[in-house]
Amino acid sequence: PQFFDEYLVHMFSRVRDVGLSVRRRAIRCLVDLSLADPAHSRVPEICRVLASRFDDDDSVKKLILKAFGDLWFPSAGAPVINPKSAMFQMLS
């Protein structure tokens, strides 16, 4: 989380990489960053980028679905965010 903003731009460009394994790894990194600090102001932007890749390969699609599930329905002990405000931020 300390270098969140610094690496975010690089991760966004890697999500559009031609290599499938690079795209999957970038998505995993973005998801991990989002789960580490779900209240961060750039998480809605990350969600938009993830959603824009939903028409990608099936493995990418599964990663994105799992990511949204983990963000919206956190496991026990994970930080809880207000889903209504998160959805409002994502759509604005």
N, C-alpha and C positions, 0 to 999 in steps of 0.2 A: 503493500500500500504506500510505502514511502516514495516510490518512483512511479506511481500509478500514471500520472499525466505524461511523464517523460516517455514511457514505453507504449502508451496507448496508440499513438499515431503509427508507430511501427507495426503494432499488432493489426491495426485496421488494414494496412497495406498487405500484410501477409495473409489475411483472410481472403484476399482476391488473387493470391498467387496461383500460377498454373499447376503447381504440384499439389496433388490431393493430400499427401501426408503433411505438407506445410500448412495447408488450409485447416486440416483437422487439429494440428498442434496449436495453431494460432487461436482457434476457437476454444480449445481447452484452456489456454492461458487467459483468454478474456473471461471465460466462465469462472476460473479460479480467482481472478482479480475481483470480479463482481461478488462472489461469495465471501471473499475476505472482508469486503467493506460494502455491503448492500445499500447503505445509505449514501454512498458517494454520489456527488452530483453528476458524474459522467456515466453511471450505470444505465440510465435510460438510453443514452447514445449507443452504448454497447448492445443493448437489446435491439435497437433499430438495425444495427449492422448485422447482428445475428439473424434477425428476421429477413433481412434482404438476401441472405444466402440460403433460404429455405428451399429454393428450387435446384439446389446443387445435388451432388451424389447422395445416394441413400444413406451412406455412413455419416455424411455431414448432416443430413436431415435428422438422423437419430440423435446425434450429439446436441443439436440445437433444441430438439424436443426435450431431451433430458435436462439441458441447461435451464430452460424455462420452468420445468417442473421443480428443479432444485431451488431456483430463485423464488418462485411463487409459493411453493409448499416445502419450506425448510424442514429438515429432520429435527428431532428433539435435541435441544441444547444449542441449536444454531440461532444467530441473531434474527429477531423477527422484525419485519418491516410492514408497514401498513399497505396492503395490496391496492387499496383504492388510490392512495396518493402516488404509489409507484406507477400504476396504470395511467393516471392523469399526467405524470411527468413524462412518461414514455410517449404518450399521444400528443403532447404539446410541442 
